[in-house]
Amino acid sequence: MKNSIDLFQRNLLYKEVFNDVIQCNEVTREYGLKLSDKDVKEIIDTRNIALQKSGRIEFNGQIINKIITAFCDSPY
């Protein structure tokens, strides 16, 4: 039962972070950039791997949003 609750909470958090990141498209669209669902999944998966390897936790995906919006107008 506890494993089911943990899995549900992780899935709920994943969906919340996914939706937050996909909303960045509203900002990046004016620069001709759009993240696909696949792009967002890769970003979240990479973030999760990095957090796991460093032993850190993050409660939301806000840092991802900040990075995306900070670099969306960059020529690189």
ZAZA-721584 format. One line per 2 residues: number of its first residue (from 0); their letters; for each residue x, y, z of N, C-alpha, C. Coordinates in Angstrom, 3 decimals, padded with zeros to 6 digits. Each point is the difference from the previous one (the first is absolute). Layout:
# ZAZA-721584
NUM	a	X/Y/Z/X/Y/Z/X/Y/Z  ...
***
This chain:
# ZAZA-721584
0	mk	000.824/-001.195/000.000/-000.824/001.195/000.000/000.870/001.262/000.000  001.038/000.015/000.849/000.878/001.170/000.072/000.679/000.235/-001.341
2	ns	000.425/-001.083/-000.666/000.627/000.147/-001.318/-000.968/000.612/-001.012  -001.267/-000.376/000.093/-001.007/000.557/-000.908/-000.171/001.492/000.233
4	id	-000.001/000.410/001.258/-000.137/001.418/000.337/001.216/000.769/-000.483  001.201/-000.547/000.232/001.225/000.656/-000.462/000.003/000.149/-001.514
6	lf	-000.390/-001.049/-000.702/-000.048/000.031/-001.462/-001.001/001.046/-000.484  -001.159/000.053/000.648/-001.018/000.985/-000.363/000.520/001.419/000.210
8	qr	000.643/000.245/001.133/000.519/001.332/000.299/001.095/000.394/-000.984  000.881/-000.931/-000.347/001.049/000.288/-000.979/-000.591/000.314/-001.364
10	nl	-001.007/-000.774/-000.391/-000.654/000.212/-001.289/-000.714/001.352/-000.023  -000.636/000.343/001.103/-000.687/001.283/000.101/000.998/001.146/-000.087
12	ly	001.126/-000.118/000.687/001.041/001.023/-000.046/000.572/000.107/-001.412  000.221/-001.138/-000.653/000.519/-000.006/-001.367/-000.938/000.775/-000.925
14	ke	-001.300/-000.275/000.111/-000.976/000.687/-000.848/-000.022/001.496/000.287  000.124/000.363/001.264/000.008/001.417/000.376/001.217/000.709/-000.599
16	vf	001.168/-000.618/000.132/001.223/000.581/-000.562/-000.112/000.058/-001.520  -000.496/-001.064/-000.607/-000.176/-000.043/-001.454/-000.866/001.170/-000.469
18	nd	-001.132/000.197/000.648/-000.907/001.080/-000.396/000.630/001.371/000.205  000.751/000.158/001.086/000.689/001.275/000.243/001.011/000.299/-001.101
20	vi	000.750/-001.012/-000.403/001.023/000.201/-001.027/-000.646/000.258/-001.357  -001.045/-000.722/-000.323/-000.660/000.180/-001.296/-000.587/001.408/-000.109
22	qc	-000.355/000.597/001.120/-000.532/001.367/-000.013/001.063/001.023/-000.394  001.255/-000.372/000.079/001.076/000.897/-000.451/-000.138/000.321/-001.480
24	ne	-000.708/-000.849/-000.741/-000.195/000.244/-001.429/-000.693/001.335/-000.256  -000.799/000.451/000.953/-000.665/001.289/-000.160/001.026/001.127/-000.074
26	vt	001.084/-000.116/000.760/001.057/001.015/000.007/000.944/-000.197/-001.183  000.376/-001.242/-000.259/001.014/-000.276/-001.024/-000.538/000.118/-001.423
28	re	-001.296/-000.074/-000.147/-000.614/000.059/-001.338/000.384/001.281/-000.735  000.097/001.109/000.726/000.334/001.268/-000.663/001.425/000.006/-000.551
30	yg	000.819/-000.971/000.414/001.368/-000.131/-000.522/000.104/-001.133/-001.016  -001.150/-000.546/-000.387/-000.024/-001.068/-000.989/000.376/-001.363/000.562
32	lk	-000.111/-000.146/001.309/000.370/-001.261/000.649/-001.227/-000.656/000.611  -000.045/-001.324/-000.100/-001.098/-000.746/000.608/000.523/-001.355/000.448
34	ls	-000.229/-000.322/001.257/000.381/-001.309/000.527/-001.108/-001.002/-000.305  000.378/-001.133/-000.564/-000.972/-001.067/-000.233/-000.158/-000.804/001.288
36	dk	-001.000/-000.865/000.029/-000.179/-000.875/001.161/001.254/-000.843/000.228  000.591/-000.475/-001.101/001.217/-000.813/000.097/001.146/000.817/000.599
38	dv	000.139/001.255/-000.429/001.046/000.873/000.544/-000.156/000.166/001.511  -001.231/000.249/000.429/-000.262/000.219/001.425/000.309/-001.264/000.797
40	ke	-000.401/-001.152/-000.521/000.283/-001.263/000.690/001.501/-000.217/000.143  000.759/000.303/-001.054/001.457/-000.155/000.064/000.616/000.949/001.021
42	ii	-000.489/001.233/000.041/000.507/000.967/000.972/-000.268/-000.485/001.423  -001.214/-000.456/000.257/-000.360/-000.469/001.340/000.796/-001.246/000.368
44	dt	000.137/-000.937/-000.930/000.765/-001.220/000.275/001.462/000.319/000.301  000.579/000.916/-000.769/001.393/000.397/000.228/000.147/000.674/001.357
46	rn	-000.950/000.858/000.339/000.009/000.653/001.313/-000.067/-001.040/001.114  -000.877/-000.987/-000.151/-000.141/-001.040/001.022/001.290/-000.794/000.175
48	ia	000.666/-000.313/-001.098/001.276/-000.726/000.071/001.040/000.845/000.719  000.079/001.277/-000.355/000.976/000.898/000.637/-000.272/000.136/001.495
50	lq	-001.264/000.135/000.368/-000.347/000.111/001.420/000.357/-001.276/000.749  -000.284/-001.131/-000.612/000.289/-001.283/000.637/001.502/-000.195/000.187
52	ks	000.781/000.329/-001.011/001.453/-000.174/000.081/000.629/000.923/001.032  -000.585/001.180/000.171/000.572/000.953/000.955/-000.611/-000.135/001.394
54	gr	-001.006/-000.859/000.133/-000.625/-000.211/001.301/-000.904/001.149/000.420  -000.447/000.782/-000.957/-000.859/001.148/000.292/-001.456/-000.348/-000.292
56	ie	-000.883/000.800/000.560/-001.418/-000.112/-000.324/-000.497/001.377/-000.418  -001.049/000.003/-000.773/-000.619/001.243/-000.440/-001.499/-000.230/000.061
58	fn	-000.714/000.938/000.557/-001.428/-000.197/000.213/-000.873/000.482/-001.154  000.571/000.761/-000.894/-000.754/000.436/-001.171/000.975/000.235/-001.141
60	gq	-000.522/000.305/-001.149/000.868/000.184/-001.155/000.315/001.445/-000.305  -000.128/000.858/000.975/000.163/001.430/-000.257/001.381/000.363/-000.528
62	ii	001.024/-000.700/000.395/001.345/000.323/-000.491/000.080/-000.248/-001.504  -000.687/-001.025/-000.469/-000.025/-000.280/-001.439/-000.627/001.187/-000.733
64	nk	-001.122/000.482/000.513/-000.681/001.138/-000.624/000.903/001.223/-000.033  000.703/000.239/001.072/000.891/001.162/000.073/001.126/-000.107/-001.026
66	ii	000.553/-001.181/-000.152/001.076/-000.203/-000.982/-000.532/000.209/-001.418  -001.154/-000.570/-000.287/-000.585/000.127/-001.339/-000.280/001.460/-000.329
68	ta	-000.625/000.714/000.919/-000.340/001.398/-000.286/001.235/000.894/-000.026  001.033/-000.367/000.743/001.227/000.806/-000.008/000.751/-000.123/-001.322
70	fc	-000.063/-001.170/-000.632/000.777/-000.236/-001.217/-000.818/000.037/-001.291  -001.308/000.170/000.085/-000.819/-000.094/-001.217/000.283/001.114/-001.004
72	ds	000.539/001.118/000.458/000.311/001.084/-000.934/001.473/000.020/-000.402  000.728/-001.022/000.410/001.420/-000.101/-000.313/000.200/-000.449/-001.452
74	py	001.008/000.533/-000.667/000.258/-000.455/-001.372/000.572/-001.419/-000.042  000.355/-000.560/001.143/000.564/-001.346/000.045/-001.076/-000.956/000.370
***
